[in-house]
């Protein structure tokens, strides 16, 4: 790992980047990353297509379909829900960096593990309530698409479930990185 460069805008992330794990666990996590990144990207492409359709319909057609705004809103909700875990895993969420730059590499990894533990605990605590919220949608349909709202409300379950899952992955990866770093330091000749 290279030393932080004060000129680098991402110097903190250069130090604190948790090395990816190998083996079956690493392949599984990489596969999950790709799957949810693909699904979130498809939702984003869907939003773009629906908005373009809405623009074309408003400018070139006598009337525009009413369902486009509703569909774009639902796609946006799922895009956020599907990408929330990836944002946590890649440490790209909004955070306040007060003291992390003063910590060593292992200290930063431990700090990231604690953040993942706190966020994951909150997400796991909210999961049953998200499930209850999703059940409310069983009795409703969307105004223009006539879509059962349970599918829209289920996005909260996806959001908290993926956040909890990726928090667990973050804690495991940070723990393994700390252990490997400690083992490597013990084996180095002084």
Phi, psi and omega in degrees: 000141182273158179287150181293142179252122184296339178281341181287127180292342183243036185300321181297318181288335176297321181283311191277357182300123179278124181298138180294149179276151177261195176072195183295321179297315179297319178293321179297314180295318178298319177297317177297317178304312182296318181298309184287329174294320178296314180296318178294322178294320177297322176296319178295317177297320177299319177300313181300315181296318181292319179293320177297317176301317180296318179295313180298317181295322181288330183264328188248345183247160180293330177215155180252148180293140183281339186282346185295319180295319180295314180296318179297324177296315180293321177296321178296317179300314180289327176300316179295314182298319182287334183261354183299318179294320179296322179297317178295315182297321182270005178055047181246014177280167179289128177211163178253123182258094182265317188224355187300326182293343179272351179274152173286180182301311180294324177297320178291322177296319178296318178300315178298321178297318179294321177297314178299320179297316180294313181294317179295322177297316178297315181297318179294324178293325182278343185303314178297324179290325176295322178296316177299318179298319180296328180292334178299325182291351181295337184257007184231155172233155180289152187298313186257324181277344183058032179276134176300127186291348177301327179290324178287314181293335179295343178301331177292324176294316178299313181302305183288327178295313179291324177296316178296316180300311182290334174293318177298316178300318179298319178295317180297312181297319178295317179298316179295318179297318179296316180295316179296320180294319178295319178295319180294323179290325178292328183276344179289137175286138183268000000 
